[in-house]
Amino acid sequence: MAKKSFKDVNSGRLSYQPPDHLGRTAKQIWRRVVLFLETQNSVERIDQTLVEMYCTRTD
């Protein structure tokens, strides 16, 4: 079976679990931001890097 591309993992959605390399504050922000964006249907897995950058700006 072929490995899914990055953008197709988790059905193309962002995971509620933040990446391990984020700091404590950034992880809290990640969870809040992802919940909001998922309710707006305005984010996809391909946007993960942008969300990470936003979260780490305050860490």
Secondary structure by P-SEA (a helix, b strand, c coil): cccccccccccccccccccccccaaaaaaaaaaaaaaaaaccccccaaaaaaaaaaccc
